């Protein structure tokens, strides 16, 4: 009994891929967890996660709920409702559930429906740490080091539960921000989802042109960087766009207003107006840094 | 008299910065030029180009025209008409004039106005080799190695003159393509100018939002790459957009059609239509490579 009890004696991770596996690996390395249970539909992934030492055992959602002090939902947003419904009758008193979904309004709605009066135990979260790789082999204890994680606490949450989730992310080396659900979805809709949407629209337009082959053969480094994100997972981004539809529609309306004025300036050959717009964008972008301070 | 006469005994470069200086450096290294004359308004740049060995001497436009076998116009598009007008009465018989402007229709129009019946000596060109750096110090004999150069020959051109310009770019290590002026401006409008325009419009929209600071603080690597080009030279891009206005307006109309359908799919929560668009873009982008074959 000489060893200190870790902050999270039993962690359950639903979805042991890049996001969930990296969370488990980072917490284990920090000595922040005792036992780690993996939950998932894919037996191969669970076996691989065990081989890699990411989890100590696999479990059903009900078994994991009965043992876990903290549950991390790192499954697709569409699968969360069912997992939560399976867990609900078995959750330990005092257990905290959090998630890693890219949008928050829809996840919170699903959690409220699935958890009912137990919604207070759910602290929504979103680590901003994309990577092209997927699966347990991509898991990396360093993934969250220096990255931003956003928590969107609910009115029902006990501040101590929010603090436990925050402490877990800080143990992973992340910087934790708190904001309300609507702000999260608006901000991420703007700086994450919109670039993907616009890059995909643009590439589709190039691909549909009659001389697409000639265009693509002569595209340079500007095209390369502007369109990199259009190569991403189409299913994942379809789901993100759908789950953040309302915020995206508002951003698209705001974008169209700027696009309209820029196009009108070009149409009437208004060099001063064009330069003012370009200057505004250039000043903003030149002053920006990845991982800037809050 | 034992040494072979180089293909270009006297080269005149108007504008001895990155583009013109690199052309001179590459041709000199390849033994493709004899003497190199630098022309420009900026005495400091000319002195520096001389110190760096990019040019053998500086000259006025008239002096350079009287001596040069090939003239490279690497000055801003807006300055070309005046230089050509100054050169016209002095151009040697058989001399060839080419340029490195980012758009071609406007340059050709200016050249026709300035050169009159001597237009046949003008072979329009465009090396696709952007770089953030400017000035003679940025000049690099390797800049064009493996890069694409587009020539847009005129009906009046002697094929031997086109071949001389082509040979000079090939001596720089570039891959030379030929297309008509309208195709060039359409293709470059699509894969070079449009990404800059859209990235700038997008960044301006983010910058104008009330919570811009919060958005920028949480922007990640997708934002970084999508917006990199929005930090570029505002004067240069203003001029490119204006000089390629007609092609840009056509591309913007085509883009709006795709944007409209994508936005409508999102609005009616049509996951299948969204995924089809994302898939079309992802397949195109995944199959693309920088410097792909023609």
Interface residues (C-beta under 8 A of the other chain):
Chain A: X128 X129 X130 X148 X150 X177 X179 X183 X186 X187 X188 X190 X191 X192 X194 X195 X196 X197 X198 X199 X200 X201 X202 X203 X204 X205 X206 X207 X208 X209 X211 X212 X214 X215 X216 X217 X218 X219 X220 X221 X222 X223 X224 X225 X226 X227 X228 X229 X230 X231 X232 X234 X235 X237 X238 X239 X241 X242 X245 X248 X249 X251 X252 X254 X255 X257 X258 X259 X262 X263 X266 X267 X269 X271 X274 X275 X277 X278 X279 X280 X281 X282 X283 X284 X285 X286 X288 X290 X292 X293 X294
Chain B: X128 X129 X130 X148 X150 X177 X179 X183 X186 X187 X188 X190 X191 X192 X194 X195 X196 X197 X198 X199 X200 X201 X202 X203 X204 X205 X206 X207 X208 X209 X211 X212 X214 X215 X216 X217 X218 X219 X220 X221 X222 X223 X224 X225 X226 X227 X228 X229 X230 X231 X232 X234 X235 X237 X238 X239 X241 X242 X245 X248 X249 X251 X252 X254 X255 X257 X258 X259 X262 X263 X266 X267 X269 X271 X274 X275 X277 X278 X279 X280 X281 X282 X283 X284 X285 X286 X288 X290 X292 X293 X294
